[in-house]
C-alpha cells in the first residue's frame, strides 16, 4: 500500500438482536446476535488482509459497537486499544425507539415511514417522558454527558456531532499519516460518510451501509481539503469485499435502508 497515504476504515457493527427483530433501535443498548459475532470475525479477517497497522481505534458507547470492537481486538492483537466516544452513537429515533419498522409503516404509511427513516432533516417524533427517563436512568447514560441523550434526532443532527468527532479525533491523525479504525452504526456512519464525501441530501438518502463490511477511505496527508477536511482519494471509499458488501447493501435497500 502506498506509504504516502493515510487510511480511515469505517465499520458498521455486526448484526444486533434488534436488527434481526426489525426494530427501530437507535440509542437502545442491545447486544450482537450470533450472526453479528460471526460478521465481526469476518470483518477482522478482511482487515488482516490489508496489512494496515492502525494508530488509533474508536467505537461508540453502545454495546453492539464495542462487542464488535472486542471481537476485532481478539482477532487482531496488534490493534491499539479502542477508545469509546458517544458522538459515534447511533441516531436517536425518538418515539419510534423499540417499535417494529413493520408496525410503524403500517400505522403511518410508506411516505412518512421513509421520511423518518431515510430523510436528512426530518426527525422522528420525540420520545415521551417514560422512555426518556428509563434510558436516562441506565448505567450507560448516567455516566455520559447530558447531550448524549436527546429526545429525537434528524440525520443532520447526527452529522453535526460526527463531524466534531472527526475533526477532533481522526483528522489530526490522518494529517500525520496515521491509520484509524472507526466502529459505529448504520446512521452515525452514514452521517460520517455524508460529511467526509460532502454528499448532497439526495445521495445521503440513498446511502446504506451494511453490517460487518469494512469501508476504506484513503487520503494524502498533505493533499487537497474542502471545508476544513481532507478530500478522500476515492469518493465514497472502497469496501474491502466489494462484491459481498454491494450485495448486502442491495438487500438493505430492499428492506428500506439503514
N, C-alpha and C positions, 0 to 999 in steps of 0.2 A: 504494500500500500504506500502511496506517495507520502513521504515523511513531512512534506511541507504542509500537508493538510491536517486539520483538526476535525474530530468527529463527535457528533452527538447522536446517540441511539435512543429512540423513544420506544417504549414497550408498554402496551396495554396489558394489565394483569390477566392471568388466566381466567377462564370462566368461573364465575361465582355461583353459589347456590341460588341467588336471586336472579342472575342471568338465566339460569336453567329453568326457573319458575316463571319467567316472563314478567317480572315486577319492575316498576319504577323504583330504583334503588337509591340513587343519589347518595346522600350522606348516611344512609342506613348502613351500619357496620356489619357486614356479612362475610363469611369465610369463602374460600375457594371450594369448588366441587372437586371430586376426584379427577374429573376430566380436566379441570383447570390446573390441578397439580401437574398432570402429565403435559399440558400445554407449556407450563413453565419449564419443565425439564427439556422439552424440545427446543424452546427458545434459548436455553443455556447452551445446547449443542450448536445452534446456529451462531451464537456469539463466539463460542470457542473457535469455530472455523474461520472467523475473520482474522484471528491473530491480534486483534486490538488489545492493548493494555489500557485500562481505564484509570484516570487520575482522580475521578470522583464519581460517586453513585448516589442517586437521590430517589426517594419514593414518597408517596403520600402517607398520611397518618392513618389511613383506613386499612383494615385487616387484610382485605383481598390483595392490596398492593404490597404490603410488607410480607405477607406469606409468599407471594411470588418472588420478592427480593430474597427471602430466606432460601428458597429453592435454588435460585441463581448462585447465592453465596456458597451453598453446599457443593454445587456442581463446578463452580469456578473459584477455586480457593485464592486466586490472585486478585480477585475483586477487592477494592477498598471497602471499608465498612459503609453500609448505606446510612445516609442521613435523611431523616424524615422531615417533611415540610408541608404544613397544612395547605399551603397555596396550591399544591398539586391535587388536593382532594377533589372528588367528583362534584359535578354540578349539583346544587341543591334543587331538587324537583318540587320543593314546597309541599302543597297539599296533595300532590299526586304520590308522594312517597308512601311506599308499601302497597299501593294499588296495582292490580294487574293491568298491563297495557291493553289487553283484550277488553276488559271491563270499561276502561276509560274511553276507548274508541267506540264501543257500543253505546255508551251513555252520551257522549259529546259529539260524535261524528268524526269522520275522517279528516275534514279540514281543520277543525280545532285540535284534534289529536296531533296532527303533523305540525301545526303552529307551535304547540307546547314542546314537542319533542325535537323538531329539526330547525326551527327558525333561530335567527341570531338575536333578535331584540325583543321577543315576546316571552315574558316569564310565565311559568305556571302560576295558578292561584297560590297565595301564601298559605303556609301551614297554620293550623289553628293552635290555640294555647296548649291543648292537651298533648299533641305530638311534639310541639316545640319544647315544652317543659320536660317531657320524657327524654328527649335527646339531650337537652342541656344538662340533665341530671346524671348522664352516663360518665364513667371514668374518663372516656375519651375527651368529651367536650369540657369537662371540668378543668382539665389541665391545659387546654388550648386557649388562645386569646379569644375574647368575645366575638371578634369579627369572623372567626372560623365557622360560626353557626348563625345564619341569617334565616329569614322567613321563606325566601324563594330567590332564585337567580335566573336571569337570562344567560345565554351563552356569552353575550357581550360583557356581562358582569364577570364571568369566569376569565375572559380574555384579559381583563384588567389585572387580575391577581396573578395569572400565569406569566404575563409579560413582566411584572415586577419580579417574580421568581427568576425568570430567565436572565434579566439584566443584573440581578443581584448575585446569582449563584453559578450560572452557566457561561454567560458571555465573557466574563473575565478569564475563565479557564481556556475557552476557545481561542481567545486573542493571544494567549501564551503558548498555543499549540497543543493544549491538552485534549484528552478524550473524556467524554462524560456519558454516563448511562442514567436514564430517567425512566422510572417505572410508575405509571399513574393509571388513568382511567379513560374510558371512551370519549367523554366530553371534555375533560381537562386537557387531554392530548389533542383533541380536535381544535380546541381553542388555542393551544400552543402552536399547532401547525398553521392556524389562521394568522397568528402573529408573525411567526418566522417566515412564512411564504407570502405575507401581505395579501391574503385572499379576499376577494370581494364576497359579499353576502351570498350570492348565488352559488359560488363554489364551496363556501362553508356549509351551506345547507346540504349539498350533495356528498360531502366528505364523511366517510365512516371508517373507523379503524377497528379491525377485528382483534379479538383477544389472542394474546400469545404470539404475535408476529412482530419481531423487531424491525423498526424503520430507521434507516441510517441516513443522517444528514452529514455532509462534509462541507467545510468552509476553508478558505485560505485565511489564516490568522491576520494577515495584513491586507486582505482583499477588500473589494467594494462593500460599502454598507449603505443602508437606507433606513431612515427613521431611527438612527442610532443602533441598528442591529446589522450584524454581518449577513451578507446575502449568500444563501446556500449555492453550492456549485450545481446542484440539480434541484430545480423547483419541485417540491413535493416529496423529496427524498427517494430512497430506494429500499424496498423491502429485502431482507436477507434471503427470503424464499419467495421470490416474486410470484411464481405460478400459484402456490398454495395460498399466499396472502390475498391475491386478487380474487381467487375463487371464494375465499371466506368473506371478503368484502362484498362480493355479489350476493352471497346468501344473506348477509346482514342487510343489504339494501332491500331485498325482497321482504324482509321482516319489518321494514320501516326505518332502518338505520340504527345508529348508536343510541 
